[in-house]
Structure formats: C-alpha cells, structure tokens
Amino acid sequence: AMSLFDLYAMLRSGSMDFVGQKRSFNLQWIVIYAAGVIGFIYGYIEKRFLYTFYCIFGATMAVSLLCVPSWPIWNRHPVEWVEPREEAEEEVQKAPSKKKGKGSKKKD
C-alpha cells in the first residue's frame, strides 16, 4: 500500500508512463465526447443550449481532475531506462571527422 507521503511525492514529481498517457488521453476524449452528445440531446429536448455547455464543461472539469495529475493509476508501466555507456577517451580521439568540402559534389 502507498502512504500519503508517497502519493504526494508521486503527484509532485509528475511521473506518468507512456501507457498511462495514452489511456488518459483516450479517457478524456471519450468522456468529453459522450458528455457533448448527451448534453446536446438534453439541451435540444429542453430547448436550452446552456445545458449542453454545462454538460461539456462539467465533464471537462471532472476529467481534468482525474487525468491531469499523475495519479498512480497512470504510472503502472514505468519505463526502466538503461544506464549510458561511458566511452573511452581513445575512441573519441580516434573517431575521424567526416567533413565534406565544397568541391565534393559531382556536377553533371
């Protein structure tokens, strides 16, 4: 189980994996789209466009609270980064520079 301090540290660091980003984006799109359709139907029945706006705005605020912070549900597949290799100084010095001069292009 995650303590409140661990949850706070995760929310503050903002770590979200690639799978979580995709799922968060899909959830936002589906919920806002569905709220728009439902709000349009309800607004049409009541003959008030403001109800459509209320549905879309409320869904946007709710989804923002759920998807914008990096909750633990969005970080279930963290990326394990590989440590960089250290290059030997000899290899860096021996690497030839491949600079092309002005006359290196063939002209037909």
N, C-alpha and C positions, 0 to 999 in steps of 0.2 A: 504494500500500500504506500501511496505517496503522501508525504506530510504536507502541511500547508506551506512550509518554507520551501520545499522542493517545487511545489506548484507555482509559488510566487517567482522563484528563480527561473523556472522554465518560461513563464509568461513574460518575464522581463528580458530574457535572452532572445526571445523571438525565434526559436528554432522550430522549423516546420519542414518535414521531408518532402520529396518530390511527389510521392503518392498522396500525401496529405494535401498538398497544394492542388492537385488535380481533383480530389474528392471535394475539397472546399469550394473550388470554382464551380463544379457540377451542381453541388447543393445550392449555391447561391443562384445559379441560373434557373434551376428547376423551380425553386420556391418563389422567386420573384415573377417568373413567367406564369406559374399557376395562380399566384395572387392577382396578377393582371387580368387573367381570363375570368376568374371568379369575381373580381371587383367590377369588371366590365359588365358581366351578366347582372350582378346585383344593382349596379348603377343604372343599367338600362331598364330593369324592372321598376326601380324606384324613380326613374327619370331625373337622376342627380349624378352628374359626372364627379362631383366631390367625393362620393362614396368609392368610386374607382381609385381616386387618388389616395384616399385613406387606406385602402387595402394594399396598394403597392408600397406606400410609404411605411406602413406598419410592418409589412414583410421585409422590406429593406432594412429597417432598424433591427428587427429580430435576427435576421440572418447576419447582419454586421456584428452583433454581439456574439454570435456563435462562431463565425468564420474568421473574423479579423484577428483576434488574439490567438496566440499559438497554444491552444489547449492541448493536453496530452493525446487526445484522440487524433490530432493531426500530425503526430510525431511517432507513429507506431513502427515505421520502417526507416530508422535513421541510417544515413549514409556513413559507411566506415571508410574514411579517407586513408590512402596509402601514404606512408612517410616518404618524403622526397629522397632520392639518392644523392649522395654527395659526389660530385665529380672530382676526379683527381686533378691537381694543378697541371700536371704534364699533359693530360688530354686537352685541356683548354688551350694551352700554349701551342700544341702541335696542330690544332684544327686550322686548316688553310682557309683563308678568306676568299670567297668566290665573288670578286668584284669584276663586273664586265666594263670594258672600256667603251668609249664612244664608237669605235670602229668595229665592234664585234658583230654588228648586224650585217647580214648579207643583203646586198641591194641587187635587184634584178632589173 
